[in-house]
Amino acid sequence: MLQELTDTPEGVIGFEASGKLAAEDYRDVLIPAIERAAAAGEVRFLIVIRDFDGMAAGALWEDLKVGLEHLRAWKRIALVTDISWMTHMTALFGWMTPGEVKHFSLDQQAAALEWVSG
């Protein structure tokens, strides 16, 4: 499930993910928000993940497409999670992601929001 956060500063889109992500989460929630941000000039993205049960096959495809469709608009991505394998994957593959990527622990969510909006 993917839920848009409503308390983000101007110019930042934020989401909280939990459970298993489906293609509908991307199609109905994530992609429209990214398209609005890209149309405004740049994507500053905060994602909070407290628990994660995987992705449906369709969600994985949507995830790959999201980054490529607005490649030049991505400025900053803040990943907020205490899930260790996500932290390691960000460290290993963050350089492949458009824009700057930085990991924050769950207790650093305020710092992540400040960084991503800067």
C-alpha positions as CSV (number, residue, x, y, z in Angstrom):
1,M,0.0,0.0,0.0
2,L,1.2,3.5,-0.8
3,Q,-0.2,6.6,0.9
4,E,0.7,10.2,0.0
5,L,1.9,12.3,2.9
6,T,0.0,15.6,3.2
7,D,2.4,17.4,5.5
8,T,5.3,18.0,3.2
9,P,6.7,21.4,2.3
10,E,6.0,23.1,-1.0
11,G,7.9,21.3,-3.8
12,V,8.3,18.0,-2.0
13,I,6.2,14.9,-2.6
14,G,6.1,12.3,0.1
15,F,4.8,8.8,0.6
16,E,4.6,6.1,3.2
17,A,4.8,2.5,1.9
18,S,3.7,-0.5,3.8
19,G,2.8,-4.1,3.1
20,K,3.0,-5.3,-0.5
21,L,3.1,-2.7,-3.3
22,A,0.8,-3.3,-6.3
23,A,0.8,-1.8,-9.8
24,E,-2.3,0.2,-8.8
25,D,-0.2,2.0,-6.1
26,Y,2.0,3.3,-8.7
27,R,-0.6,4.0,-11.3
28,D,-3.2,5.7,-9.0
29,V,-1.0,7.3,-6.3
30,L,2.7,7.7,-7.2
31,I,2.7,8.4,-10.9
32,P,0.2,11.3,-10.8
33,A,2.1,13.0,-8.0
34,I,5.5,12.6,-9.8
35,E,4.0,14.0,-13.0
36,R,2.7,17.0,-11.2
37,A,6.1,17.6,-9.6
38,A,7.9,17.1,-12.9
39,A,5.6,19.5,-14.6
40,A,6.4,22.1,-11.9
41,G,10.1,21.7,-12.7
42,E,11.7,19.1,-10.4
43,V,11.0,16.0,-8.3
44,R,12.0,16.1,-4.6
45,F,10.8,12.8,-3.2
46,L,10.5,11.4,0.3
47,I,9.6,7.8,0.9
48,V,9.0,6.3,4.4
49,I,9.0,2.5,4.6
50,R,8.3,1.0,8.0
51,D,7.5,-2.5,6.8
52,F,7.7,-4.1,3.4
53,D,6.2,-7.3,2.1
54,G,7.4,-7.1,-1.5
55,M,6.1,-5.9,-4.8
56,A,3.7,-7.5,-7.3
57,A,5.2,-8.1,-10.7
58,G,3.3,-5.2,-12.2
59,A,4.5,-2.9,-9.5
60,L,8.1,-3.8,-10.3
61,W,7.6,-2.8,-13.9
62,E,5.9,0.5,-12.9
63,D,8.8,1.2,-10.5
64,L,11.3,0.9,-13.3
65,K,9.3,3.1,-15.6
66,V,8.8,5.9,-13.0
67,G,12.5,6.8,-12.8
68,L,13.0,6.8,-16.5
69,E,10.0,8.8,-17.7
70,H,11.1,12.1,-16.0
71,L,14.8,11.4,-15.8
72,R,16.0,15.0,-15.7
73,A,13.4,16.2,-13.3
74,W,14.6,14.1,-10.3
75,K,16.6,16.3,-7.9
76,R,16.6,14.5,-4.5
77,I,15.2,11.2,-3.1
78,A,15.2,10.6,0.7
79,L,14.6,7.0,1.7
80,V,13.5,6.8,5.4
81,T,13.6,3.2,6.7
82,D,15.2,0.9,9.2
83,I,15.1,-2.1,6.9
84,S,18.7,-3.0,6.6
85,W,18.7,-4.6,3.1
86,M,17.1,-1.4,1.7
87,T,19.9,0.7,3.3
88,H,22.5,-1.6,1.7
89,M,20.8,-1.5,-1.7
90,T,20.7,2.3,-1.6
91,A,24.4,2.4,-0.7
92,L,25.3,0.0,-3.5
93,F,23.0,1.2,-6.3
94,G,22.0,4.8,-5.4
95,W,24.5,6.1,-8.0
96,M,22.2,4.5,-10.7
97,T,19.2,6.6,-9.5
98,P,18.5,9.9,-11.1
99,G,19.2,12.9,-8.8
100,E,20.8,12.7,-5.3
101,V,19.8,9.8,-3.0
102,K,20.2,9.6,0.7
103,H,19.1,7.2,3.4
104,F,17.8,8.2,6.8
105,S,16.6,6.0,9.7
106,L,13.0,6.2,10.8
107,D,13.9,8.5,13.8
108,Q,15.5,10.9,11.3
109,Q,12.4,11.6,9.3
110,A,12.4,15.3,10.1
111,A,16.1,15.6,8.9
112,A,15.2,13.7,5.8
113,L,12.4,16.1,5.0
114,E,14.7,19.1,5.6
115,W,17.4,17.6,3.3
116,V,15.1,16.6,0.5
117,S,13.5,20.1,0.5
118,G,16.9,21.9,0.5
